[in-house]
């Protein structure tokens, strides 16, 4: 009726100042109690994903999209 389309983007470790600690210093605490460095992706990939979703016609939609670094070991491991 109102032609409103919505979608959700789940963002992994995008390379921003907020995630610098993931690769600099000792790393990040993991669910198994160890501390490791985590892979990150260029933040532009997130912008590209959002632009793709926004550019779809109203008769098509992406309900859920996960954008994450290729070398991340698990999805939703938290």
N, CA, C and O atoms as a Tripos MOL2 file, in Angstrom:
@<TRIPOS>MOLECULE
protein
  312   311    78     0     0
PROTEIN
NO_CHARGES

@<TRIPOS>ATOM
      1 N           0.8160   -1.1910    0.0000 N.3       1 UNK1
      2 CA          0.0000    0.0000    0.0000 C.3       1 UNK1
      3 C           0.8680    1.2670    0.0000 C.2       1 UNK1
      4 O           0.5750    2.2170   -0.7250 O.2       1 UNK1
      5 N           1.9430    1.2810    0.8190 N.am      2 UNK2
      6 CA          2.8010    2.4590    0.9060 C.3       2 UNK2
      7 C           4.1270    2.2890    0.1710 C.2       2 UNK2
      8 O           4.9400    3.2120    0.1600 O.2       2 UNK2
      9 N           4.3590    1.1430   -0.4340 N.am      3 UNK3
     10 CA          5.5980    0.8720   -1.1620 C.3       3 UNK3
     11 C           6.8430    1.1070   -0.3130 C.2       3 UNK3
     12 O           7.7900    1.7570   -0.7550 O.2       3 UNK3
     13 N           6.8360    0.5800    0.8940 N.am      4 UNK4
     14 CA          7.9870    0.6780    1.7860 C.3       4 UNK4
     15 C           8.6740   -0.6800    1.8250 C.2       4 UNK4
     16 O           8.0400   -1.6900    2.1300 O.2       4 UNK4
     17 N           9.9600   -0.7050    1.5210 N.am      5 UNK5
     18 CA         10.7440   -1.9300    1.5870 C.3       5 UNK5
     19 C          11.8000   -1.7600    2.6740 C.2       5 UNK5
     20 O          12.4260   -0.7050    2.7740 O.2       5 UNK5
     21 N          11.9950   -2.7830    3.4770 N.am      6 UNK6
     22 CA         13.0080   -2.7050    4.5300 C.3       6 UNK6
     23 C          13.9340   -3.9010    4.4260 C.2       6 UNK6
     24 O          13.5540   -4.9520    3.9110 O.2       6 UNK6
     25 N          15.1500   -3.7320    4.9170 N.am      7 UNK7
     26 CA         16.1170   -4.8160    4.9280 C.3       7 UNK7
     27 C          17.0720   -4.6280    6.0950 C.2       7 UNK7
     28 O          17.1420   -3.5510    6.6870 O.2       7 UNK7
     29 N          17.7940   -5.6670    6.4130 N.am      8 UNK8
     30 CA         18.7440   -5.6560    7.5340 C.3       8 UNK8
     31 C          20.1260   -6.0010    7.0100 C.2       8 UNK8
     32 O          20.2950   -6.9610    6.2580 O.2       8 UNK8
     33 N          21.1250   -5.2040    7.4180 N.am      9 UNK9
     34 CA         22.5090   -5.4830    7.0530 C.3       9 UNK9
     35 C          23.2680   -5.8210    8.3250 C.2       9 UNK9
     36 O          23.3790   -4.9840    9.2220 O.2       9 UNK9
     37 N          23.7850   -7.0250    8.4130 N.am     10 UNK10
     38 CA         24.6320   -7.4300    9.5340 C.3      10 UNK10
     39 C          26.0760   -7.1840    9.1110 C.2      10 UNK10
     40 O          26.5560   -7.7580    8.1330 O.2      10 UNK10
     41 N          26.7560   -6.3310    9.8550 N.am     11 UNK11
     42 CA         28.0950   -5.8960    9.4820 C.3      11 UNK11
     43 C          29.1350   -6.5920   10.3470 C.2      11 UNK11
     44 O          29.0500   -6.5740   11.5750 O.2      11 UNK11
     45 N          30.0960   -7.1930    9.7070 N.am     12 UNK12
     46 CA         31.2040   -7.8180   10.4180 C.3      12 UNK12
     47 C          32.2710   -6.7980   10.7790 C.2      12 UNK12
     48 O          31.9600   -5.6280   11.0040 O.2      12 UNK12
     49 N          33.4990   -7.2200   10.8360 N.am     13 UNK13
     50 CA         34.6110   -6.3590   11.2520 C.3      13 UNK13
     51 C          35.0550   -5.4480   10.1200 C.2      13 UNK13
     52 O          35.9650   -5.7800    9.3610 O.2      13 UNK13
     53 N          34.4010   -4.2920   10.0140 N.am     14 UNK14
     54 CA         34.8040   -3.3020    9.0240 C.3      14 UNK14
     55 C          36.0140   -2.5420    9.5620 C.2      14 UNK14
     56 O          36.0740   -2.2330   10.7520 O.2      14 UNK14
     57 N          36.9610   -2.2440    8.7070 N.am     15 UNK15
     58 CA         38.1900   -1.5460    9.1170 C.3      15 UNK15
     59 C          37.8820   -0.0740    9.3930 C.2      15 UNK15
     60 O          37.8260    0.7460    8.4770 O.2      15 UNK15
     61 N          37.6850    0.2370   10.6530 N.am     16 UNK16
     62 CA         37.4300    1.5980   11.1250 C.3      16 UNK16
     63 C          38.2770    1.8070   12.3760 C.2      16 UNK16
     64 O          38.8380    0.8470   12.9030 O.2      16 UNK16
     65 N          38.3800    3.0530   12.8640 N.am     17 UNK17
     66 CA         39.1200    3.2680   14.1090 C.3      17 UNK17
     67 C          38.5740    2.4260   15.2790 C.2      17 UNK17
     68 O          39.3270    2.0370   16.1710 O.2      17 UNK17
     69 N          37.2660    2.1510   15.2640 N.am     18 UNK18
     70 CA         36.6740    1.3660   16.3430 C.3      18 UNK18
     71 C          37.2060   -0.0710   16.3660 C.2      18 UNK18
     72 O          37.2600   -0.6920   17.4270 O.2      18 UNK18
     73 N          37.5980   -0.6030   15.2010 N.am     19 UNK19
     74 CA         38.0740   -1.9880   15.1470 C.3      19 UNK19
     75 C          39.5970   -2.0910   15.0660 C.2      19 UNK19
     76 O          40.1260   -3.1850   14.8690 O.2      19 UNK19
     77 N          40.3080   -0.9760   15.2130 N.am     20 UNK20
     78 CA         41.7780   -1.0200   15.1810 C.3      20 UNK20
     79 C          42.3400   -2.0020   16.2040 C.2      20 UNK20
     80 O          43.3450   -2.6640   15.9440 O.2      20 UNK20
     81 N          41.7040   -2.0970   17.3490 N.am     21 UNK21
     82 CA         42.2110   -2.9920   18.4040 C.3      21 UNK21
     83 C          42.1620   -4.4650   17.9970 C.2      21 UNK21
     84 O          42.8160   -5.3020   18.6200 O.2      21 UNK21
     85 N          41.4060   -4.7790   16.9750 N.am     22 UNK22
     86 CA         41.3100   -6.1640   16.5090 C.3      22 UNK22
     87 C          42.5830   -6.6310   15.8210 C.2      22 UNK22
     88 O          42.8510   -7.8310   15.7560 O.2      22 UNK22
     89 N          43.3760   -5.6840   15.3040 N.am     23 UNK23
     90 CA         44.6010   -6.0580   14.5980 C.3      23 UNK23
     91 C          45.8570   -5.4650   15.2290 C.2      23 UNK23
     92 O          46.9610   -5.9310   14.9480 O.2      23 UNK23
     93 N          45.7110   -4.4600   16.0640 N.am     24 UNK24
     94 CA         46.8490   -3.8380   16.7440 C.3      24 UNK24
     95 C          46.8530   -4.2830   18.2060 C.2      24 UNK24
     96 O          45.7910   -4.4770   18.7970 O.2      24 UNK24
     97 N          47.9970   -4.4410   18.7700 N.am     25 UNK25
     98 CA         48.0610   -4.8780   20.1670 C.3      25 UNK25
     99 C          47.8150   -6.3640   20.2940 C.2      25 UNK25
    100 O          48.0640   -7.1180   19.3550 O.2      25 UNK25
    101 N          47.3220   -6.7980   21.4590 N.am     26 UNK26
    102 CA         47.1760   -8.2330   21.7100 C.3      26 UNK26
    103 C          46.0330   -8.9050   20.9620 C.2      26 UNK26
    104 O          46.0260  -10.1300   20.8390 O.2      26 UNK26
    105 N          45.0610   -8.1390   20.4560 N.am     27 UNK27
    106 CA         43.9300   -8.7410   19.7700 C.3      27 UNK27
    107 C          42.6570   -8.6260   20.5880 C.2      27 UNK27
    108 O          42.5240   -7.7410   21.4340 O.2      27 UNK27
    109 N          41.7220   -9.5340   20.3250 N.am     28 UNK28
    110 CA         40.3900   -9.4860   20.9200 C.3      28 UNK28
    111 C          40.1050  -10.7920   21.6430 C.2      28 UNK28
    112 O          40.4510  -11.8690   21.1570 O.2      28 UNK28
    113 N          39.4770  -10.6940   22.7990 N.am     29 UNK29
    114 CA         39.0790  -11.8820   23.5610 C.3      29 UNK29
    115 C          38.0860  -12.7090   22.7510 C.2      29 UNK29
    116 O          37.1130  -12.1730   22.2210 O.2      29 UNK29
    117 N          38.3280  -13.9990   22.6580 N.am     30 UNK30
    118 CA         37.4950  -14.9270   21.8870 C.3      30 UNK30
    119 C          36.5770  -15.7130   22.8260 C.2      30 UNK30
    120 O          36.8230  -15.7650   24.0310 O.2      30 UNK30
    121 N          35.5210  -16.3250   22.2810 N.am     31 UNK31
    122 CA         34.6080  -17.1070   23.1150 C.3      31 UNK31
    123 C          35.2870  -18.2380   23.8890 C.2      31 UNK31
    124 O          34.8090  -18.6330   24.9520 O.2      31 UNK31
    125 N          36.4130  -18.7660   23.3570 N.am     32 UNK32
    126 CA         37.0970  -19.8570   24.0580 C.3      32 UNK32
    127 C          38.0880  -19.3510   25.1080 C.2      32 UNK32
    128 O          38.8160  -20.1400   25.7100 O.2      32 UNK32
    129 N          38.1140  -18.0220   25.3280 N.am     33 UNK33
    130 CA         38.9820  -17.4540   26.3560 C.3      33 UNK33
    131 C          40.3470  -17.0160   25.8580 C.2      33 UNK33
    132 O          41.0900  -16.3730   26.6000 O.2      33 UNK33
    133 N          40.6990  -17.3470   24.6150 N.am     34 UNK34
    134 CA         41.9810  -16.9160   24.0680 C.3      34 UNK34
    135 C          41.8580  -15.4980   23.5170 C.2      34 UNK34
    136 O          40.7530  -14.9770   23.3630 O.2      34 UNK34
    137 N          42.9890  -14.8860   23.2250 N.am     35 UNK35
    138 CA         43.0150  -13.5660   22.6030 C.3      35 UNK35
    139 C          43.6950  -13.7000   21.2500 C.2      35 UNK35
    140 O          44.8010  -14.2310   21.1530 O.2      35 UNK35
    141 N          43.0240  -13.2130   20.1970 N.am     36 UNK36
    142 CA         43.5530  -13.3480   18.8360 C.3      36 UNK36
    143 C          43.2780  -12.0860   18.0290 C.2      36 UNK36
    144 O          42.3650  -11.3200   18.3370 O.2      36 UNK36
    145 N          44.0830  -11.8840   16.9900 N.am     37 UNK37
    146 CA         43.7850  -10.8430   16.0190 C.3      37 UNK37
    147 C          42.6450  -11.3410   15.1440 C.2      37 UNK37
    148 O          42.5430  -12.5370   14.8690 O.2      37 UNK37
    149 N          41.7850  -10.4220   14.7070 N.am     38 UNK38
    150 CA         40.6720  -10.8000   13.8520 C.3      38 UNK38
    151 C          40.7830  -10.0940   12.5030 C.2      38 UNK38
    152 O          41.1900   -8.9340   12.4420 O.2      38 UNK38
    153 N          40.4230  -10.7870   11.4220 N.am     39 UNK39
    154 CA         40.4650  -10.1570   10.1060 C.3      39 UNK39
    155 C          39.4060   -9.0580    9.9970 C.2      39 UNK39
    156 O          38.3440   -9.1330   10.6150 O.2      39 UNK39
    157 N          39.7220   -8.0380    9.1950 N.am     40 UNK40
    158 CA         38.7690   -6.9630    8.9330 C.3      40 UNK40
    159 C          38.6190   -6.7900    7.4290 C.2      40 UNK40
    160 O          39.4400   -7.2770    6.6520 O.2      40 UNK40
    161 N          37.5790   -6.1040    7.0340 N.am     41 UNK41
    162 CA         37.3380   -5.8100    5.6220 C.3      41 UNK41
    163 C          37.2920   -4.3000    5.4490 C.2      41 UNK41
    164 O          37.1060   -3.5630    6.4170 O.2      41 UNK41
    165 N          37.4590   -3.8500    4.2300 N.am     42 UNK42
    166 CA         37.3590   -2.4360    3.9180 C.3      42 UNK42
    167 C          35.9230   -1.9770    4.1890 C.2      42 UNK42
    168 O          34.9750   -2.6390    3.7680 O.2      42 UNK42
    169 N          35.7570   -0.8690    4.8760 N.am     43 UNK43
    170 CA         34.4220   -0.3510    5.2040 C.3      43 UNK43
    171 C          33.6230    0.0010    3.9460 C.2      43 UNK43
    172 O          32.3950    0.0620    3.9900 O.2      43 UNK43
    173 N          34.3080    0.2310    2.8340 N.am     44 UNK44
    174 CA         33.6140    0.5280    1.5790 C.3      44 UNK44
    175 C          32.6920   -0.6170    1.1650 C.2      44 UNK44
    176 O          31.6730   -0.3830    0.5170 O.2      44 UNK44
    177 N          33.0350   -1.8380    1.5280 N.am     45 UNK45
    178 CA         32.1850   -2.9850    1.1940 C.3      45 UNK45
    179 C          30.8030   -2.8500    1.8360 C.2      45 UNK45
    180 O          29.7990   -3.2530    1.2490 O.2      45 UNK45
    181 N          30.7580   -2.2870    3.0320 N.am     46 UNK46
    182 CA         29.4770   -2.0770    3.7120 C.3      46 UNK46
    183 C          28.6650   -1.0230    2.9650 C.2      46 UNK46
    184 O          27.4720   -1.2060    2.7200 O.2      46 UNK46
    185 N          29.3220    0.0850    2.6040 N.am     47 UNK47
    186 CA         28.6300    1.1230    1.8410 C.3      47 UNK47
    187 C          28.1190    0.6100    0.5140 C.2      47 UNK47
    188 O          27.0150    0.9570    0.0940 O.2      47 UNK47
    189 N          28.9120   -0.2130   -0.1510 N.am     48 UNK48
    190 CA         28.4910   -0.7970   -1.4260 C.3      48 UNK48
    191 C          27.2580   -1.6870   -1.2450 C.2      48 UNK48
    192 O          26.3540   -1.6890   -2.0800 O.2      48 UNK48
    193 N          27.2340   -2.4420   -0.1450 N.am     49 UNK49
    194 CA         26.0920   -3.3250    0.1240 C.3      49 UNK49
    195 C          24.8270   -2.5160    0.3630 C.2      49 UNK49
    196 O          23.7640   -2.8450   -0.1630 O.2      49 UNK49
    197 N          24.9420   -1.4560    1.1560 N.am     50 UNK50
    198 CA         23.7850   -0.5980    1.4340 C.3      50 UNK50
    199 C          23.3130    0.0780    0.1520 C.2      50 UNK50
    200 O          22.1100    0.1560   -0.0980 O.2      50 UNK50
    201 N          24.2480    0.5670   -0.6630 N.am     51 UNK51
    202 CA         23.8760    1.2090   -1.9290 C.3      51 UNK51
    203 C          23.1710    0.2200   -2.8540 C.2      51 UNK51
    204 O          22.2120    0.5800   -3.5370 O.2      51 UNK51
    205 N          23.6490   -1.0340   -2.8760 N.am     52 UNK52
    206 CA         22.9900   -2.0540   -3.6920 C.3      52 UNK52
    207 C          21.5400   -2.2420   -3.2440 C.2      52 UNK52
    208 O          20.6180   -2.2440   -4.0610 O.2      52 UNK52
    209 N          21.3580   -2.3990   -1.9350 N.am     53 UNK53
    210 CA         20.0040   -2.6070   -1.4100 C.3      53 UNK53
    211 C          19.1030   -1.4040   -1.7050 C.2      53 UNK53
    212 O          17.9460   -1.5730   -2.0900 O.2      53 UNK53
    213 N          19.6290   -0.2050   -1.5250 N.am     54 UNK54
    214 CA         18.8410    1.0080   -1.7510 C.3      54 UNK54
    215 C          18.5080    1.2070   -3.2270 C.2      54 UNK54
    216 O          17.5130    1.8500   -3.5600 O.2      54 UNK54
    217 N          19.3300    0.6620   -4.0990 N.am     55 UNK55
    218 CA         19.1220    0.8340   -5.5230 C.3      55 UNK55
    219 C          18.1490   -0.1380   -6.1590 C.2      55 UNK55
    220 O          17.8260   -0.0080   -7.3390 O.2      55 UNK55
    221 N          17.6790   -1.1050   -5.4000 N.am     56 UNK56
    222 CA         16.7320   -2.0690   -5.9590 C.3      56 UNK56
    223 C          15.3770   -1.4090   -6.2090 C.2      56 UNK56
    224 O          14.9950   -0.4930   -5.4800 O.2      56 UNK56
    225 N          14.6560   -1.8540   -7.2180 N.am     57 UNK57
    226 CA         13.2980   -1.3360   -7.4210 C.3      57 UNK57
    227 C          12.3880   -1.8090   -6.2890 C.2      57 UNK57
    228 O          12.7010   -2.7830   -5.6050 O.2      57 UNK57
    229 N          11.2730   -1.1260   -6.0940 N.am     58 UNK58
    230 CA         10.3900   -1.4540   -4.9710 C.3      58 UNK58
    231 C           9.7350   -2.8210   -5.0820 C.2      58 UNK58
    232 O           9.1740   -3.3090   -4.1010 O.2      58 UNK58
    233 N           9.7890   -3.4540   -6.2520 N.am     59 UNK59
    234 CA          9.2150   -4.7920   -6.3530 C.3      59 UNK59
    235 C          10.2330   -5.8900   -6.0470 C.2      59 UNK59
    236 O           9.9380   -7.0740   -6.2090 O.2      59 UNK59
    237 N          11.4430   -5.4960   -5.6020 N.am     60 UNK60
    238 CA         12.4850   -6.4540   -5.1990 C.3      60 UNK60
    239 C          13.0960   -5.9790   -3.8860 C.2      60 UNK60
    240 O          13.1350   -4.7810   -3.6070 O.2      60 UNK60
    241 N          13.5720   -6.9270   -3.0860 N.am     61 UNK61
    242 CA         14.0970   -6.5610   -1.7730 C.3      61 UNK61
    243 C          15.1100   -7.5950   -1.2950 C.2      61 UNK61
    244 O          15.0010   -8.7790   -1.6160 O.2      61 UNK61
    245 N          16.0850   -7.1410   -0.5340 N.am     62 UNK62
    246 CA         16.9960   -8.0130    0.1930 C.3      62 UNK62
    247 C          16.5860   -7.9070    1.6530 C.2      62 UNK62
    248 O          16.7610   -6.8520    2.2620 O.2      62 UNK62
    249 N          16.0450   -8.9750    2.2270 N.am     63 UNK63
    250 CA         15.5920   -8.9050    3.6160 C.3      63 UNK63
    251 C          16.7520   -8.8930    4.5990 C.2      63 UNK63
    252 O          16.7600   -8.1100    5.5490 O.2      63 UNK63
    253 N          17.7350   -9.7680    4.3700 N.am     64 UNK64
    254 CA         18.8850   -9.8800    5.2640 C.3      64 UNK64
    255 C          20.1550  -10.0110    4.4380 C.2      64 UNK64
    256 O          20.1870  -10.7440    3.4490 O.2      64 UNK64
    257 N          21.2080   -9.2950    4.8460 N.am     65 UNK65
    258 CA         22.4940   -9.4190    4.1840 C.3      65 UNK65
    259 C          23.5710   -9.3780    5.2590 C.2      65 UNK65
    260 O          23.5400   -8.5230    6.1440 O.2      65 UNK65
    261 N          24.5150  -10.2940    5.1820 N.am     66 UNK66
    262 CA         25.6580  -10.2870    6.0830 C.3      66 UNK66
    263 C          26.8940   -9.9390    5.2660 C.2      66 UNK66
    264 O          27.2060  -10.6010    4.2770 O.2      66 UNK66
    265 N          27.5940   -8.8880    5.6940 N.am     67 UNK67
    266 CA         28.8250   -8.4640    5.0340 C.3      67 UNK67
    267 C          29.9300   -8.6370    6.0550 C.2      67 UNK67
    268 O          29.9200   -7.9790    7.0960 O.2      67 UNK67
    269 N          30.8890   -9.5170    5.7730 N.am     68 UNK68
    270 CA         31.9300   -9.8160    6.7560 C.3      68 UNK68
    271 C          33.2510  -10.1000    6.0630 C.2      68 UNK68
    272 O          33.2900  -10.3970    4.8690 O.2      68 UNK68
    273 N          34.3220  -10.0060    6.8180 N.am     69 UNK69
    274 CA         35.6410  -10.3220    6.2850 C.3      69 UNK69
    275 C          35.6730  -11.7980    5.8620 C.2      69 UNK69
    276 O          35.1830  -12.6670    6.5820 O.2      69 UNK69
    277 N          36.2400  -12.0620    4.7180 N.am     70 UNK70
    278 CA         36.2760  -13.4160    4.1750 C.3      70 UNK70
    279 C          36.9340  -14.4120    5.1270 C.2      70 UNK70
    280 O          36.5090  -15.5650    5.2030 O.2      70 UNK70
    281 N          37.9500  -13.9880    5.8420 N.am     71 UNK71
    282 CA         38.6900  -14.9160    6.7020 C.3      71 UNK71
    283 C          38.1500  -15.0290    8.1250 C.2      71 UNK71
    284 O          38.8030  -15.6210    8.9840 O.2      71 UNK71
    285 N          36.9720  -14.4720    8.3870 N.am     72 UNK72
    286 CA         36.3730  -14.6590    9.7190 C.3      72 UNK72
    287 C          36.0290  -16.1490    9.8730 C.2      72 UNK72
    288 O          35.5310  -16.7710    8.9350 O.2      72 UNK72
    289 N          36.2950  -16.7110   11.0460 N.am     73 UNK73
    290 CA         36.1050  -18.1610   11.1870 C.3      73 UNK73
    291 C          34.6460  -18.6080   11.2970 C.2      73 UNK73
    292 O          34.3210  -19.7150   10.8660 O.2      73 UNK73
    293 N          33.7680  -17.7940   11.8530 N.am     74 UNK74
    294 CA         32.3910  -18.2130   12.0740 C.3      74 UNK74
    295 C          31.4430  -17.0290   11.8700 C.2      74 UNK74
    296 O          31.8450  -15.8730   11.9990 O.2      74 UNK74
    297 N          30.2000  -17.3230   11.5550 N.am     75 UNK75
    298 CA         29.1640  -16.3000   11.4780 C.3      75 UNK75
    299 C          28.4130  -16.3210   12.8030 C.2      75 UNK75
    300 O          27.9950  -17.3850   13.2610 O.2      75 UNK75
    301 N          28.2370  -15.1640   13.4190 N.am     76 UNK76
    302 CA         27.4640  -15.0610   14.6500 C.3      76 UNK76
    303 C          28.0260  -15.8720   15.7980 C.2      76 UNK76
    304 O          27.2730  -16.4710   16.5660 O.2      76 UNK76
    305 N          29.3590  -15.8960   15.9230 N.am     77 UNK77
    306 CA         29.9830  -16.7580   16.9290 C.3      77 UNK77
    307 C          29.8890  -16.2220   18.3450 C.2      77 UNK77
    308 O          30.2360  -16.9300   19.2900 O.2      77 UNK77
    309 N          29.4210  -14.9720   18.5180 N.am     78 UNK78
    310 CA         29.4270  -14.3320   19.8380 C.3      78 UNK78
    311 C          28.6380  -15.0720   20.8420 C.2      78 UNK78
    312 O          28.5540  -14.6500   21.9950 O.2      78 UNK78
@<TRIPOS>BOND
     1     1     2 1
     2     2     3 1
     3     3     4 2
     4     3     5 am
     5     5     6 1
     6     6     7 1
     7     7     8 2
     8     7     9 am
     9     9    10 1
    10    10    11 1
    11    11    12 2
    12    11    13 am
    13    13    14 1
    14    14    15 1
    15    15    16 2
    16    15    17 am
    17    17    18 1
    18    18    19 1
    19    19    20 2
    20    19    21 am
    21    21    22 1
    22    22    23 1
    23    23    24 2
    24    23    25 am
    25    25    26 1
    26    26    27 1
    27    27    28 2
    28    27    29 am
    29    29    30 1
    30    30    31 1
    31    31    32 2
    32    31    33 am
    33    33    34 1
    34    34    35 1
    35    35    36 2
    36    35    37 am
    37    37    38 1
    38    38    39 1
    39    39    40 2
    40    39    41 am
    41    41    42 1
    42    42    43 1
    43    43    44 2
    44    43    45 am
    45    45    46 1
    46    46    47 1
    47    47    48 2
    48    47    49 am
    49    49    50 1
    50    50    51 1
    51    51    52 2
    52    51    53 am
    53    53    54 1
    54    54    55 1
    55    55    56 2
    56    55    57 am
    57    57    58 1
    58    58    59 1
    59    59    60 2
    60    59    61 am
    61    61    62 1
    62    62    63 1
    63    63    64 2
    64    63    65 am
    65    65    66 1
    66    66    67 1
    67    67    68 2
    68    67    69 am
    69    69    70 1
    70    70    71 1
    71    71    72 2
    72    71    73 am
    73    73    74 1
    74    74    75 1
    75    75    76 2
    76    75    77 am
    77    77    78 1
    78    78    79 1
    79    79    80 2
    80    79    81 am
    81    81    82 1
    82    82    83 1
    83    83    84 2
    84    83    85 am
    85    85    86 1
    86    86    87 1
    87    87    88 2
    88    87    89 am
    89    89    90 1
    90    90    91 1
    91    91    92 2
    92    91    93 am
    93    93    94 1
    94    94    95 1
    95    95    96 2
    96    95    97 am
    97    97    98 1
    98    98    99 1
    99    99   100 2
   100    99   101 am
   101   101   102 1
   102   102   103 1
   103   103   104 2
   104   103   105 am
   105   105   106 1
   106   106   107 1
   107   107   108 2
   108   107   109 am
   109   109   110 1
   110   110   111 1
   111   111   112 2
   112   111   113 am
   113   113   114 1
   114   114   115 1
   115   115   116 2
   116   115   117 am
   117   117   118 1
   118   118   119 1
   119   119   120 2
   120   119   121 am
   121   121   122 1
   122   122   123 1
   123   123   124 2
   124   123   125 am
   125   125   126 1
   126   126   127 1
   127   127   128 2
   128   127   129 am
   129   129   130 1
   130   130   131 1
   131   131   132 2
   132   131   133 am
   133   133   134 1
   134   134   135 1
   135   135   136 2
   136   135   137 am
   137   137   138 1
   138   138   139 1
   139   139   140 2
   140   139   141 am
   141   141   142 1
   142   142   143 1
   143   143   144 2
   144   143   145 am
   145   145   146 1
   146   146   147 1
   147   147   148 2
   148   147   149 am
   149   149   150 1
   150   150   151 1
   151   151   152 2
   152   151   153 am
   153   153   154 1
   154   154   155 1
   155   155   156 2
   156   155   157 am
   157   157   158 1
   158   158   159 1
   159   159   160 2
   160   159   161 am
   161   161   162 1
   162   162   163 1
   163   163   164 2
   164   163   165 am
   165   165   166 1
   166   166   167 1
   167   167   168 2
   168   167   169 am
   169   169   170 1
   170   170   171 1
   171   171   172 2
   172   171   173 am
   173   173   174 1
   174   174   175 1
   175   175   176 2
   176   175   177 am
   177   177   178 1
   178   178   179 1
   179   179   180 2
   180   179   181 am
   181   181   182 1
   182   182   183 1
   183   183   184 2
   184   183   185 am
   185   185   186 1
   186   186   187 1
   187   187   188 2
   188   187   189 am
   189   189   190 1
   190   190   191 1
   191   191   192 2
   192   191   193 am
   193   193   194 1
   194   194   195 1
   195   195   196 2
   196   195   197 am
   197   197   198 1
   198   198   199 1
   199   199   200 2
   200   199   201 am
   201   201   202 1
   202   202   203 1
   203   203   204 2
   204   203   205 am
   205   205   206 1
   206   206   207 1
   207   207   208 2
   208   207   209 am
   209   209   210 1
   210   210   211 1
   211   211   212 2
   212   211   213 am
   213   213   214 1
   214   214   215 1
   215   215   216 2
   216   215   217 am
   217   217   218 1
   218   218   219 1
   219   219   220 2
   220   219   221 am
   221   221   222 1
   222   222   223 1
   223   223   224 2
   224   223   225 am
   225   225   226 1
   226   226   227 1
   227   227   228 2
   228   227   229 am
   229   229   230 1
   230   230   231 1
   231   231   232 2
   232   231   233 am
   233   233   234 1
   234   234   235 1
   235   235   236 2
   236   235   237 am
   237   237   238 1
   238   238   239 1
   239   239   240 2
   240   239   241 am
   241   241   242 1
   242   242   243 1
   243   243   244 2
   244   243   245 am
   245   245   246 1
   246   246   247 1
   247   247   248 2
   248   247   249 am
   249   249   250 1
   250   250   251 1
   251   251   252 2
   252   251   253 am
   253   253   254 1
   254   254   255 1
   255   255   256 2
   256   255   257 am
   257   257   258 1
   258   258   259 1
   259   259   260 2
   260   259   261 am
   261   261   262 1
   262   262   263 1
   263   263   264 2
   264   263   265 am
   265   265   266 1
   266   266   267 1
   267   267   268 2
   268   267   269 am
   269   269   270 1
   270   270   271 1
   271   271   272 2
   272   271   273 am
   273   273   274 1
   274   274   275 1
   275   275   276 2
   276   275   277 am
   277   277   278 1
   278   278   279 1
   279   279   280 2
   280   279   281 am
   281   281   282 1
   282   282   283 1
   283   283   284 2
   284   283   285 am
   285   285   286 1
   286   286   287 1
   287   287   288 2
   288   287   289 am
   289   289   290 1
   290   290   291 1
   291   291   292 2
   292   291   293 am
   293   293   294 1
   294   294   295 1
   295   295   296 2
   296   295   297 am
   297   297   298 1
   298   298   299 1
   299   299   300 2
   300   299   301 am
   301   301   302 1
   302   302   303 1
   303   303   304 2
   304   303   305 am
   305   305   306 1
   306   306   307 1
   307   307   308 2
   308   307   309 am
   309   309   310 1
   310   310   311 1
   311   311   312 2
@<TRIPOS>SUBSTRUCTURE
     1 UNK1         2 RESIDUE 1 A UNK
     2 UNK2         6 RESIDUE 1 A UNK
     3 UNK3        10 RESIDUE 1 A UNK
     4 UNK4        14 RESIDUE 1 A UNK
     5 UNK5        18 RESIDUE 1 A UNK
     6 UNK6        22 RESIDUE 1 A UNK
     7 UNK7        26 RESIDUE 1 A UNK
     8 UNK8        30 RESIDUE 1 A UNK
     9 UNK9        34 RESIDUE 1 A UNK
    10 UNK10       38 RESIDUE 1 A UNK
    11 UNK11       42 RESIDUE 1 A UNK
    12 UNK12       46 RESIDUE 1 A UNK
    13 UNK13       50 RESIDUE 1 A UNK
    14 UNK14       54 RESIDUE 1 A UNK
    15 UNK15       58 RESIDUE 1 A UNK
    16 UNK16       62 RESIDUE 1 A UNK
    17 UNK17       66 RESIDUE 1 A UNK
    18 UNK18       70 RESIDUE 1 A UNK
    19 UNK19       74 RESIDUE 1 A UNK
    20 UNK20       78 RESIDUE 1 A UNK
    21 UNK21       82 RESIDUE 1 A UNK
    22 UNK22       86 RESIDUE 1 A UNK
    23 UNK23       90 RESIDUE 1 A UNK
    24 UNK24       94 RESIDUE 1 A UNK
    25 UNK25       98 RESIDUE 1 A UNK
    26 UNK26      102 RESIDUE 1 A UNK
    27 UNK27      106 RESIDUE 1 A UNK
    28 UNK28      110 RESIDUE 1 A UNK
    29 UNK29      114 RESIDUE 1 A UNK
    30 UNK30      118 RESIDUE 1 A UNK
    31 UNK31      122 RESIDUE 1 A UNK
    32 UNK32      126 RESIDUE 1 A UNK
    33 UNK33      130 RESIDUE 1 A UNK
    34 UNK34      134 RESIDUE 1 A UNK
    35 UNK35      138 RESIDUE 1 A UNK
    36 UNK36      142 RESIDUE 1 A UNK
    37 UNK37      146 RESIDUE 1 A UNK
    38 UNK38      150 RESIDUE 1 A UNK
    39 UNK39      154 RESIDUE 1 A UNK
    40 UNK40      158 RESIDUE 1 A UNK
    41 UNK41      162 RESIDUE 1 A UNK
    42 UNK42      166 RESIDUE 1 A UNK
    43 UNK43      170 RESIDUE 1 A UNK
    44 UNK44      174 RESIDUE 1 A UNK
    45 UNK45      178 RESIDUE 1 A UNK
    46 UNK46      182 RESIDUE 1 A UNK
    47 UNK47      186 RESIDUE 1 A UNK
    48 UNK48      190 RESIDUE 1 A UNK
    49 UNK49      194 RESIDUE 1 A UNK
    50 UNK50      198 RESIDUE 1 A UNK
    51 UNK51      202 RESIDUE 1 A UNK
    52 UNK52      206 RESIDUE 1 A UNK
    53 UNK53      210 RESIDUE 1 A UNK
    54 UNK54      214 RESIDUE 1 A UNK
    55 UNK55      218 RESIDUE 1 A UNK
    56 UNK56      222 RESIDUE 1 A UNK
    57 UNK57      226 RESIDUE 1 A UNK
    58 UNK58      230 RESIDUE 1 A UNK
    59 UNK59      234 RESIDUE 1 A UNK
    60 UNK60      238 RESIDUE 1 A UNK
    61 UNK61      242 RESIDUE 1 A UNK
    62 UNK62      246 RESIDUE 1 A UNK
    63 UNK63      250 RESIDUE 1 A UNK
    64 UNK64      254 RESIDUE 1 A UNK
    65 UNK65      258 RESIDUE 1 A UNK
    66 UNK66      262 RESIDUE 1 A UNK
    67 UNK67      266 RESIDUE 1 A UNK
    68 UNK68      270 RESIDUE 1 A UNK
    69 UNK69      274 RESIDUE 1 A UNK
    70 UNK70      278 RESIDUE 1 A UNK
    71 UNK71      282 RESIDUE 1 A UNK
    72 UNK72      286 RESIDUE 1 A UNK
    73 UNK73      290 RESIDUE 1 A UNK
    74 UNK74      294 RESIDUE 1 A UNK
    75 UNK75      298 RESIDUE 1 A UNK
    76 UNK76      302 RESIDUE 1 A UNK
    77 UNK77      306 RESIDUE 1 A UNK
    78 UNK78      310 RESIDUE 1 A UNK
